[in-house]
């Protein structure tokens, strides 16, 4: 079923999202002012180191933070989500948006068969009778490539391999034909062959149903394979957003360049040392006044003292560098786009400008 999003309205729009947690060590600002959109039929890759705020962002979209302070705006097909109650969110989860979690073994209930769990989601949203819901669950298992789906539907999660469990999770997520699919590290702990199969499965279903996909990963290879656009997060903030080809060919944020340079290359000598970004990610329990990447940034390290003070003391705002690319950096690796001068509206205006 194609997406039900109205023309001209983004499927998912997140604006100035902030998520904070109260802890014994103080308030942790896990996400701090992140904005992005996901269009129907496209994939946004959300990347960054562990602790950068990727999964916290996705759980905020799904309404799964119980004790967090969440502010900003999240709209799904034009509907604002943050004011919704838990009951209202539960009616959207599965039906309008669904999530594939990182660890399917912990996400699936061990005491129920896989078929029962897929059927239960369909019964909850559509009121389908038990027998019809089971048939639909079997059909979904077959659609995601599980052999002998009628027999496997009666088995328990521990009887499935890792790749099969991930396929079952995708079947459950897609069983109610949602418009938005959030995939949180869907290929973690899978071997390379199974990873490719899972990514091909998501891409095929996306094309058939015009799904919007938010792909959360730390694997830049996955991003290059499936994403249309990429949002790089660091320290709970958006560092850079760009079309995938632009980001890989010309990274504008020093952190993005560091991530790309950390990838092993086929043309490297066998004894070449792995490239790393020196230092450690910031503690989100302490307020960050400037750029969170400044203590590790080679650009800031080489800059003059006044400029370096700006990096550590002034929060960088997103700057447009080309169509679809924005960078939050005081010392970007690409020049920002200068606004075009306003054109005169009449001959009188032109004469006024030449005087």
Beta strands, then each sheet from edge to edge (+ up, - down):
strand 1: 12-23
strand 2: 26-38
strand 3: 43-47
strand 4: 69-76
strand 5: 79-80
strand 6: 97-100
strand 7: 180-184
strand 8: 212-216
strand 9: 229-234
strand 10: 237-243
strand 11: 318-322
strand 12: 325-328
sheet 1: 2+ 1- 4+ 5-
sheet 2: 6+ 7+ 8+ 3+ 9+ 10- 12+ 11-
end
